[in-house]
Amino acid sequence: MPLYRRDRDELERMLQRSRPEAPEALVESIVARVDATARRRPTMLFSPSRIFALVLTLAMFGALASFGGISYAASAAQQAVSAVKRVSAPNPIVNAVRTPAQDEYGVPGRPPACKKNQVRVNGKCVPKCKSNQRRFNGKCARRGGVKGASKTIISSGVEGASATISSGSGNLPFTGFDLMLVIGGGLLLVLVGGALRRFSVNRE
Amino acid sequence: MSGDPLAHPERLIRQVYAYVAYRIGAGSEAEDVTSETFERALRYQGSFDPRKGTPLAWLLGIARSTLAGRRLRVHEQLDAEAAVGAGDIEDQVAARLDLQAALERLDERDQELISLRYGADLSSKQIGKLLGLEPGAVDVSLHRARSRLRAALGEAERV
């Protein structure tokens, strides 16, 4: 056997032989403590952290529901679904070429087209609003009102075709908070939570 | 693997104690650190994740932070009781004392490696996982630590 190998084996044997042995009293006392804790610990189906999470969730739902946030979210989802439907299955253009009579009196069963500076609202042609105005109760009024609320404009182009345009202001409804700011804040909170958890696990 | 890291604690206690005793010397301080390690393990049992490692690795992590927190640099001598003996026991005790003195001369990292390998009885792979090293690098570092320990033992004998 090479000398270095023999030396190594001897040293390893010495290290293993000299391995400190835990006193039996210490082992027994720790085992007793572990057993006692295991007996005391019930099956924690409703642990404090779970109860806290549940209460927090319910409180958030309650707060959202009281301000109409849930119905707003539901209607926004419905609008999104209908917009997707419209894009994926657009209305077929039936009368691409119309006769002069149809231009003048409209297609039978359909209302006649509005003039150039008009839009159709509730089946009637009304003047278009200015760019800084929006229609409210059939009249043009300065922009304002509920932030983030969407509006529906019936286009004056091809008859029967309509387009839903969301306000696109990037603000949340009711509060008027900037959407990106809220998302950024949420991400920051998630990061802080993750960092805290990592820190506490490392400390353990 | 079971979700309860302390389901079979006896062997774990012995391994943790051996590790701690190699680090700071056998005796009451090592017993206190071992005890505290298991206290903390019981308190934070929920933080154990079997996917991240074995219960022993988890406990050694707690023991390391306990040691770091205590800033223990007290190396106790072997019990006077153990030192009183004859024949083989006397030789063993002398060897242990030499080894302890030689270990004290090593730097922190070498002590850590020797304690994890020969105290806690971890494999190179397990040590690597605990210290964030590749198993090959652990083997190399252990080889160097053993060389330095051998040199320290030689010095102790000359003294």
Interface residues (C-beta under 8 A of the other chain):
Chain A: D7 R8 L11 E12 M14 L15 Q16 R17 S18 R19 P20 E21 A22 P23 L26 V27 S29 I30 V31 R33 V34 T37 A38 S200 V201 R203 E204
Chain B: D4 L6 P9 E10 I13 R14 Y17 A18 A21 Y22 A26 A30 E31 T34 S35 F38 E39 R40 L42 Y44 S47 G61 I62 S65 Q92 A95 R96 L99 I114 R117 Y118 G119 R146 L149 R150 L153
